[in-house]
Amino acid sequence: MRSIVFCILCIVLMSGCSVKKEALNTEPTKFEALTHDIMALGKKVDEKEAKMFAKEALSYPRVLAEKYDLMAPANFQNMLINLGFRERGLCYQWTEDMITHLKKQNYRSFDLRWGVAFKGEPMEHNSVVVVVKGAPFESGILIDPWRNSGELYWGKMEDDFIFRWVENMERSRYYGTIKASSK
């Protein structure tokens, strides 16, 4: 009886929590703001690349939301994955897919790095960090599409009041965003 009630509850919840993918990050002000923030990383950032990055970082989560059959909020999507109702959409999967997609753009002005908070703990969270080419990880901007269920969150890592970010060097090296000889 409990399993039937649980299934009915899940169906009711899932029917009302889907993300409207077409509404994600469609405001021109977000594009301008992210472009500005990328440009503010340093004088070496090319404006054309910053605009291209902003466009891709804001629009690609829409593609992923569709691919993941995304349900909001993010932790609800996680529950659906853990129960076997969805295949992808955990934060590390967003990060894998975002960093792979963004890396294909071959940016020359900046590097993409893998950030992690609470590594190895139940609250572990992963995301992409963009830094000026050769700059330290800590100087970058966090690019996090998971947190708001496909609506891109971005900001300086020190301004993030939820997570304390460090670089996952192994993952940054694996995705080829830093050289194997880097610390």
HELIX and SHEET records of a PDB file:
HELIX    1   1 ARG A    2  GLY A   16  1                                  15    
HELIX    2   2 LYS A   21  ALA A   23  5                                   3    
HELIX    3   3 PRO A   28  MET A   39  1                                  12    
HELIX    4   4 GLU A   47  TYR A   68  1                                  22    
HELIX    5   5 ALA A   74  ASN A   82  1                                   9    
HELIX    6   6 CYS A   91  LYS A  103  1                                  13    
HELIX    7   7 PHE A  137  SER A  139  5                                   3    
HELIX    8   8 MET A  157  ASP A  159  5                                   3    
HELIX    9   9 MET A  169  TYR A  174  1                                   6    
SHEET    1   A 5 TYR A 153  LYS A 156  0                                        
SHEET    2   A 5 ILE A 141  ASP A 144 -1                                        
SHEET    3   A 5 HIS A 125  VAL A 132 -1                                        
SHEET    4   A 5 PHE A 110  ALA A 117 -1                                        
SHEET    5   A 5 TRP A 165  GLU A 167 -1                                        
END                                                                             
